[in-house]
Amino acid sequence: MSSNELQKYKKRVTFSWALWDWAEQPYPTLMQTFIFPVYLTGAVASGIKNADQQLGWATAIAGLLLALIAPVLGRRSDETGRRKLWLLINTGILVVITAASFFVEPKPEYFLFGLVLYGLGSVIQESAFINYYAMLKGVTTEQNIGRISGYAWGLGYVGGIILLLVSLIGFVLPDGHYWFGLTDEGAINIRTIFLFAAAWILVFTIPLLVYVPEIAKKAGAKKESILQSYAGLWNQLKTLRQQAPETFKFLISSAVYRDGLAGVFTFGAVLGTLAFGFDTQSIIFYGIGANIIAAIGAAIGGRLDDIFGSRAVILGSLFGLIGSAVALFALRDMGQTAYWIFGLLLTLFVGPAQASSRTFVARFTPHGREGEVFGLYQTTGRAISFLSGSMWALSIGIANYYLGSGNNTIYGIWGIVLILIVGAFLLSRVHPRPQVLGD
């Protein structure tokens, strides 16, 4: 293979890896945020009390399960040389779960089935991310790792924009004139979106299947049971702090601020609806705008990452988030204009913080332990995933206590701001370019 052919091959591998961010986008955009949970707690759960709380419990159980299995899954893929294989297996299961959501009819007796699919899908998607993130170091160089990570994250946001537009134009807005002659009887128009989502995931995963190589099995690696994997993990944890202490500290700090980032998107729609009076259609259009801005932010952040380093980009993004949130609260009397300006400004900083976080881990993780460390990355993030919800609710509760039981949803912002401030402080204590021993 000539030098020119080798370069083309490497670019093809890198693009095929990045395209998976686009491929899996139907799950977070349609199945976790804008379409399936709204359908599940609305049309399906008609007459069921506290459907929103039950959805929360399903999410919590899924998070606990992932926290238990994530580090072992990563470690086992490192040892056996099956990182790509397990990503593809998880993707295949995610396709099945997404397609199976089509069979959740708008009847209360299907609510439990829908909850199980929602929770299980969350576990599978997050498990897939472990191996996907672990591949980053193998498809990039030290010079372009930040840029590629940012572009891939931005590519995912662009996919989210297209998915929302297709869903709105073809299956939500036409009011009886849906694509393919569908009707709204039995919510078949909404349920067809889930089949579309499954097909999208399957088709756009093919380049990764074809072009991205598998890692080699570690020399001397032996087949081990789940219990042996946990025992081996404990032994490796004891060495991680010595071998990569700054990576260890970063896992802790990122767990805090990443939950704040999750809170920005989780409660963004709620804030727009309850505090600023957006209707459902307006919120979805806002979601499209948010994905556009976040994609731009992720791409710019990826460039800056390679110049200034991952920690600098993350800290800058966190300060931008804090400033935008405070401005939104201070200028709330401007009404929906304030939400459109400062709400979208919030999303500008979310993308770079997310993309540079995984880049930071990839940069400073010991070679051969990427899956293990990214498993811990997922676990630590899940371990305190209750923070944003708790602080959001507590902030509103305090406002209700002192100001009365009026519309105090806007005060939930301060709970998210506090988490971001704590996360930024902890991150500031992590070395910007730590040396990894034993790499």
N, C-alpha and C positions, 0 to 999 in steps of 0.2 A: 504494500500500500504506500503510495507516494505521500509526500508531506502535505500536498494540497488535499488529497483524498482523506488523509487522517484528520485534517482540520474540519472538513465537511462532516465527517463521521462524528467527531466530538460535538459539533454544533447541533447535529441531529439528535444525539443522545441528550444533550442539555435541554433542547426544546421539548423533546418527548417527556422528559421528567417534569418540566414546568407546566406542560399541558394538563397534567393530572390535577393541578389546582383548578383549572377550568372544568375538567371532567367531573370532579366531585361537587362542584358548586350547587347543583340542584338540591343537595341535601341541606346545607345550612340555610340557603335562601328560600326554597319552597317548602321543604319538609320540616324544618325546625323553626322558621320565623314567620313567614308571611301567609302561607296557604294552609298546610296540613293542621297545625295547632289551632288556627282560627276555625277551620272546618270541624275539627274534632271537638272542641269545647263549645261550638255553636250548634250547627245542624245535627251532629251526631249525638251530642249530650243534651239535647232538648228535654227539659224536664228533670235533669239530674242536678242535684244541688252540689255546689262547691266543685264544679268540674275543673275550674282553674287551679284550685288547690290540689286536686288529684293529679293534674298534669305536673304540678310542681313536685309532688312526691315521686312520680315516675322518673322525673329528671334527677332527683336526689339519689334514688336507688341506683340509677344508671351510673351516676358519678361515683358512688361508693364502690360499685363493682369494678369500674375502670381503675380506681385507685388501688385496688387489691391486685389486679392482674397486669397492669401496664408495665411495671419495671421488669417483670419476669418475661413478658412477651418480647420486649426489646432485647433482653439478654440472650434469650434462646435463639433469636434470629441472628444475632452477632456470632454466636458460637457455631451454628449449623450452616451458615452461608445461605440462608433462605429468606433474606430480607425482601427481595423482589417478590418471591413466591407468596409470602404472607400478605404483602400489600395487595397482590392480585386476588388472593382468596378473600380478604376482607372486602375488597371492592365488589367482588362477585356476590357476596352475601348482602352487601348494601343494595345492590341492584335488585335482588330478590325481595328484600324488605320494602324497598320503595315501590316496586310493582305490586306487592301484596296489599299495599295501602289502598289500591283501587277497589278492593273487596270490602272496605270499611264503608258500609252503607249508612245513610243518614237516619239511623235508628238507635235508640238508647242501648239496645242489646249488643251493639257493635262497639260500644265505648271502651270496654275493657280490652278488646282485641286491638283497638287503635292505640291505647296506652302502652300495651306490650310492644307493639311495633315501634312506637316513638322512642321508648326507653332503650330497646335493643338496638335500634338504629344508631342512637347516640353512642353507645358503647363500641359498636363496630366501626363507626366513622373515626372516633378518637383513637382506636387501636390501629387503624390504617395509617393515621398521621404519624405514629411512632416510627414506622419503617420508612414512610415517605420523607420525613424530616431527616432521618438518619442517612438517606441517600444524597443529601445536599452536598456534602463534602466530596463525594465521589464523582459528581457531575460538574464541578466548578473548579476554579483555581483560587489561590489566595488573592489574586488581583481582581477577580470578578464575582466572588461569592456573594457579596452584599447586593450588587446590581442584579444578579440572577434571581436571588431570593425575593427582592423587591418587585421585579418584573413578573415573576410567577404569581406572587400575591395579587398584584394588579390585574393579571390575566384572569384570576379567579373572580375579582370584582366585576370585570367586564362581562364575564359569563353570567354573573348574577343579574346584570342590567338586561341582557338579552332574554334571559329566562323570565324575568318579571314582565318585560314588554310582550313577549309571546303569550304568556299566561293572561295578561290583561286584554290584549287585542283579540286573541282567539277563543278564550274560554271564560272570561269574567265580565267584560264590559258590553258585548254585543246585545244583551238582553233578548235572548231567544233566537238569535241568528249566529250561533256559534259555528266554528269550523267543523267540517266533516258532517254537517247536518245534525249535530248533537242538540239535545234539548237539556233543560234543567230538571227533568223528571228523574227522581232518585239521585239528584246532584251528579248526574253522569258527566256533565261538563267539567265540574271541579275534579272529579275522580280521574278523568282522563289525563289531567295534568300530571298525575303521579306516574302514569305509564310513560308519558313524554319524558319525565325526569329520569326514569329508569333507563330508557333507551339512550338518552344523552350521556349518562354515566358510562354505560357499556361501550358506546361507539368511541368516545374520546379517550378511553383508557387503552385502546388498541395500540397507539404509538408507543406507549411505555412498555407494553407487552413485547412488542417487536424489537425495539431499538435499545432500551436501557439494559445493560448487562447485569447479571447477578453477581454478588460478592462471592469471594472464595470462602470455602469452609476453613475454619481455623485449624491449623495443624495440631493433631493430637486430640481434637475435640471428640468427646464421647457422648453418646445418647444418654440423656438423664431425665428423670421423672420431674413432675411439677414440684414436688417437695424438695428434691435435690437442687432444682433451679432456685428456689427460695433460699436454701442454705448457701448456695454459691453467691447469690445476690448479696446476702448479708456480709459475706466475706469481702466482696468487692466494694461494698459501701464503706467498709472500714478503711479501704485504701484510697478511695476517691478523694477524700478530704486531704490526704497527704499528696496524692499525685496531681490533683487539679483543684486546689482549695478555692480559687476564685470562681471556677465553674460551680462548685458546691454552693458558694455564697450567692451566686447569681440565681441558682434554682430557687433559693428562698425569697430573694427580693422580687423575682419575676412572678412568683406565685401571687404576691400581693397586688402588684400593679396590673397584671394581666386580668385579675378578677375585676379590677376597676374598668379596664378596657371592655370586658364582657358586659359590664353594667351599662356602659354607654349605649350599646346596641340593644341590650335586653329591655331597658326601660325608656329608650328613645321614643318608640311608638306610643307608649303609655303617656309619656310626658307631653308629646304633641297632641294627643287626643284629649286628655283630661285638663291639662294646664293651658293649652293654647287653642282648643276647640277645633282641631282638624277632624274631618270625617274620614271614613275608611279609605275612600278613593284617594283623598289627598295624602294620607299617610303612605299609601303604596307608591304614589308618585314621588313623595319625599324619599322613600326607600331607594328608588331608582337614582335620584339625585345624590343620595348619600353614597351609593356604590360608585358613581362616577367620580365624585370628589375623593373617595377613599382610594380608588385605583390610581388617580393622579398622585396622591400623596405617597402611596407605596412605591411608585416608579421613581419619584424624586428622592424619596428616602433611601432607596437602594443605591442610587448614584452617590449620595452624600455618605452613605455607609462606607463605601470603598475609599472615600477621601478622608473622612474624619473618624471612622471607627463606629462600631455598633453601639457602644455605650453612649456616645455623644448624641447619636440620632435618637436613641430611646429617651434619654433625659430631655432633649429638646422637644420631643413629641409630648412627653408628660407635662412639661411646663406649658406647652401650647394648649393641651387639653384643660389644664387647670385654669388658665387665663380665659379660655373660651367659655367654660362652664360658669365662672364667676361673672363674666360679662353678660351671659344669657340671663342669669338671675337678676343682676343689677338693672338690666334694661327690659325686664319682662313687661313693663307697661306699654312697650311698643307693639305688643301682641304677636301675631303670627309672623310679622316681619322679623322680629328678634329671633324667632325660632328658625326661620329659613336661613338667616345669616349666620348666627352663632351655633345653631344645631349642625349645619353643614360644615362649619369650621371645625367642630369637634371631630367629625368623620375624617377630615383632612389629616389629622394627626394620629388617628387610630391605625391606619394602614402601615405607616413607617414603623410605629412601635411594635406591631405584631411581626412584621417581616424581619426587622433587625433583631428581634428577640431570638428567633430561630437561627439567624445568622451568627449571633454571638455564641450560642451553644455549639454550633457546628465548628466555628473557628477554634474554640479552645477546649474541645473534647478530645481526650486521648485517642489515637488511632486504634480502630478495632472495637471501640466501646461506644460508638455512636448510638446504636439501638438501645443499649442499656441506659445511657444518659438521657436520651430523648424519652425513654419510658419514664424515667424519674421526672423529667420536665412535664410530661402530661400528668403524672401522679401528683406532684406538688401543686400544680395548677388546680386540680380537682379537690385536693385535700382541704382547701379553704374557700371552695366555691360558694359557700354560704355567706361570705362577707358582704358582697355588693347588695344582695337582697336584704340582708339584715340591716345594714347601715341605711339603705334607702328607706325601709319601713320605719326604722327608729327615728330618722330625721323628720319624716312626715308626722310620726306620733308625737314627737316633742313640739312641733309646730301646732298640731291640733290641741295639745294640752295648754299651751300659752296663748294661742291666737283664736281658739274656738274651732269648731268642727266644720269650717268652710272648706273651700277648695285650696288645699295647701300642698298639692302634688309638687309644685315647683320647688319646695323645700327639700325634696328627695335628692336634689342635685348635690347638696352639701355632704350627704353620705358618700357619694361617689368621689367627690373632691377630696375628702379626707383619706380615702383609700389610695388615691393617686399620689397624694402628698407623702404618705408613709412609704409607698412603693418607691417613689423618687429618692427619698432619703436613704433607704436601704441600698438602692442601686448605686448611689453616689459613693458608697463605701466599697464598691467592687472595683478592682483595678481595671482601667480601660483596655489594656493590652496584656493580660496575664500570661505568664510563661507556664506551659504545661509540661510537667516532669514526666519522663518516661515515654514521650511520644516519638 
